[in-house]
Every structure is written in structure tokens, then in C-alpha cells.
């Protein structure tokens, strides 16, 4: 079994491994938001969809048919990551009981 290489900060070096950990964190955040009321629950769906698709889009980019296709698919992954950040920031600034 291959051991995961780590950066000096202790994070996985491989981007796909890091995106998998990110998706797992997103699932945990979503589960928490479901307990925080109807507005937080609605935001959690958006966070879940965008946050878990980042890794899928990055994986798809690896199978791109051309350099331009690779760039385009990674741009989609970046947009999804930015949407996740925007949604999670919005939910943290508007706490509910």
C-alpha cells in the first residue's frame, strides 16, 4: 500500500487526496448545518453540491482530451470551490438559533 506524501504543514501533497479530505469536511459541515434551522439547511444543500463537485471536476480534468479542455475543467473546479467558500461564509455570518 502506497503511503501518502505530506507537505511540511502535514497536509497531503496530492491535490486529489486534499480534495477528498475537503469533500469529507463539507459533508460534516452540511450535517451540522442541518441542525441549525431551515435557512441553514437550505444553504447546506448548496454548500454540499458545490463542495463535493470540486474533486469530481478535478478528476475529470485529469482525463481531458486536450490542454484547453484540461484548463476549462480545472476552471470549473475553481468556480465550484469559490461558490463553496461564498456559501459557507454567508452561512457563518448569518448564525441561526
N, C-alpha and C positions, 0 to 999 in steps of 0.2 A: 504494500500500500504506500502510495506516494505521500510524503509529509508536506503540508502547506508551508510555503516560504512566507516569512513575516517581515514587515518593514521594521525600522528601528522603533517606531511607536507601538509595535505589537499588532498591527493590522495586517490582514492577508495582503500579499503583494498582487496576486491575480485579481484583475478587475471583476471577473465573473464571480469569484468567491466573495468579494466585497459586496457585489450587488445582491448575491443570495442572502448574505447577512442583513443587508439593508431591507430586503423584502420581508425577512423574518421580523425585523424591528417594526416595520409598517403593520404587519399583522397584529403584533402586540399593542401598538398604539390604537389600532382600529378596535380591538377588543375592549380597551379601556374607554374609548370614546362612546361605545355603545352603552356604557353605564352612566353617561353624563347627561342624558336627556335627548329629546327629539332633534334638536338642531345639531348637536354634536354627532348624533347618529347619522344624520344626513351628510354632514361633512366627512364622516368616516368612510362612506362609500366612495366619495371622490378621491380621498387620500389612498384608499386601498386599490382602486383601479389604476390610478396614475403610478403609485409607488411600486406596485408589483409588476407593472409593464416595462419598467426601466431595464431590468435584467433581460427580459424576453427580447426587447428591441436590440440590446447589445449583442445577445446571442445570434439574433438574425443577421446583424451586421457582419458577423464573422463569416457567414455563408454568402456574402454579397457577390454578385456576378461581375462587378467592376469596382474600380476605385471610387467613382462617383456614387455608385449605389451604396458602398460602404460608408461614405461621408453622409449621405442622405439618411441612412438608417441610424447612424450614431447621433445625428441632429435630432431625430425623433426621440431617441432615448434621453437626450439632454432636455428637450422640451418637457417630457414627462417628469423628469427629475425636478425641473423648475416649477411645474404645476404642483407637484407634491410639496415642495418647500412652501409655496404660496398658500396652499390649502392648510397645511399644518400650522403655519404662522397665524393664519386667520383664526383657526380654532383655538390656539393658545392665547390669543389676545382677547377673545370673547369667551371667558370662562362661564360655564353654566353650573347650576347647583347640582 
